[in-house]
Amino acid sequence: MEILWKESRKIKLISECYVKPINHVASEASKKPIYLGGTDIFMLTMDTMQKGLLFNTKLQSDTLTRLKKALYVSLVYFYPLAGQLAAKKFVDEHACCFYIDCEAGPGARLIHAAVDYTVSDIVSSVDVHPIVESFFDLGEKSVNYDGITNPLLSIQVTELHDGAFIGFTMNHCVADGTSLWHFITTLSEIFSQIKDDEEKDDSEKSWIDGEIISRKPICDTLFPLGGYGLTFKLPYLEPEEFIIRYDPGPLRVRIFHFSSESISTLKTKAIEECGGHKNISSFQALCGFMIGSISRARNLRRGDAVRCTILINARTRFDPPLPFEYFRCFLSSAPSVSNMGDLMSGNLGRAALLVHESIAKQDEKYFRKLVQHLEAHPCVIQQGSGRLNYNPDNITFGGSSKFDMYGPEFGLGKAVVILAGYANRDDGKVTANPGRAGGGSIDLEICLKHETMNALKLDQEFMSFVSLD
């Protein structure tokens, strides 16, 4: 019988500080406001991003010192993360706009904490252990709008009895998953170059040997969309008019592992079932498999609508693709609608083709139209039932198995697992991470209501593709 964790031993705060970039190398660009565009403003009422790495190695004596120094240097390049959001009101128009003030606020937050758990306690938990939520910003909940007063970046280093967890919280109006992992990778890259000799002057040159970072972010230039980045005015004056703090209610969150062999089998099956459509990718086949599996677990009837949304990196949809280094929120969503009857006959092939076709529509032309629409009609996403075209049976796919999540080590070796906090969890949310084994394996963090999760785990077809190791 599976036993879920119920106790909640509290996390202990040891220390915290705030970090600004090294002053003498700050750029002129960091002194200018960065106005939020339509797709940035869109995220104001959503949760922040939260990702972290669990290590089975205890902190070294100099880990925190080196991490703080690496953060000083990293913020020189990722300078928007050292600031805060700011609002400009237009009372006569009953409107407001938002921008990043890169010099405002105390800087990025760096937390040192400890908890009375072992690494085994965390990884052996049936569902994602509830204490993990406290590994990000001490469990304090916020939405992106709170960047008005909160730091845009928070890093929490939590000591376990036999390991450590490093959790990153980043404002989603300022960046997306691509930019988040660009930052984490760069921070680790700089960390590895920090000299051990602490007697030297606290300057960039005394901490770093050789080249500092391999891929510098582009923060001061917006991607080439006509009019994008101008003042986008929301038709509100006060946050109470549009900020909703959504509570999804009780949910279960569990990580399911899919080996490269299982995913390859799903891809072959999907291609066969949809008439040999060769362009279906491995991830699209996996998404199609999850759409069918979750819909069955929800016990949907033949005529019930099945709505699916795939969150994608819009940089790759341009021709030519925009540089990976553009540091902003470049997300687009690929929606699709089917019905349970269609999925029941040729389940995997139909679902995978549905995903493929919805993503194929997300080209540069589509994204330009989206930005133009948001320029004419600025708005924010409302979570839960307040969302446009809300459907309680929606399935949303986020994350990416392409991010190098196991590359950053911070002197602690390869991470044991990638975990997320409470942020952006909802019934039907599926988040993809690369599998620790590599080779195309994928871990899916799946968030469902209790009864749906129970039904999913009893689905023999679903579990036959899940790796239990």
Number of C-alpha atoms within 10 A of each C-alpha: 3 7 8 12 15 9 8 9 11 12 19 15 14 11 9 13 12 17 19 23 23 17 11 9 12 16 13 8 14 21 14 15 18 24 21 25 26 26 26 24 27 19 22 27 24 24 24 28 24 25 21 24 21 22 24 20 20 15 20 12 8 11 15 16 15 23 21 18 23 24 26 23 29 27 22 20 21 22 25 31 28 30 27 26 29 20 15 13 16 15 10 6 12 13 16 19 22 25 24 25 23 24 19 17 19 16 26 27 21 21 23 18 20 18 18 12 16 15 19 11 12 19 14 10 15 15 20 23 19 20 21 19 20 21 31 29 22 20 14 10 16 17 23 24 24 20 24 19 14 21 23 29 26 23 24 23 25 25 26 23 14 14 18 24 29 23 27 25 24 25 30 28 31 29 23 22 23 23 22 25 17 22 24 21 22 25 23 20 20 25 27 18 17 21 15 11 9 13 7 11 10 11 15 17 13 14 22 18 13 7 8 19 17 9 12 17 20 16 17 17 11 14 16 10 12 10 12 20 20 14 18 26 25 24 17 18 19 12 13 8 9 17 19 17 15 17 10 14 9 10 17 20 23 18 19 19 22 22 21 17 14 18 23 18 15 24 25 17 15 30 21 15 19 18 11 13 15 12 11 21 20 20 21 24 29 24 26 26 24 23 28 21 21 23 25 18 20 18 13 16 13 12 11 14 18 23 20 25 20 21 17 20 20 18 23 16 20 16 10 9 11 15 13 16 16 21 25 25 25 23 17 21 19 19 19 17 14 16 16 20 16 15 21 16 11 14 20 28 27 24 30 31 23 22 27 22 16 17 21 11 14 20 16 18 12 14 22 16 11 15 19 17 13 20 21 12 13 19 21 19 18 20 20 17 12 11 11 10 9 13 14 13 17 20 24 21 23 20 20 21 19 12 17 15 24 20 14 21 19 24 15 17 13 18 22 16 20 22 21 22 25 19 18 17 22 26 24 24 19 25 20 21 24 24 22 18 12 12 11 18 20 25 23 24 24 24 23 24 17 14 12 21 21 13 15 21 13 12 15 10 12 16 15 10 18 16 14 10 7
